[in-house]
Amino acid sequence: MDGISAMSSQVFALNYDMAMLKKTMENVAEQEVALINDLAEVMQAPSQYNFDVYG
């Protein structure tokens, strides 16, 4: 019976670790999207012409 409970606790620990990893990866993905959106707001839109109109 001890083998079954040990296996059960190992499966639980593995499932818990996988859930935590998935949550961390989701948080990282959300931070990446936020960073990309922030950078898009900061960058100037390119000129509609092929030369630099500010130079």
HELIX and SHEET records of a PDB file:
HELIX    1   1 ASP A    2  VAL A   42  1                                  41    
END                                                                             
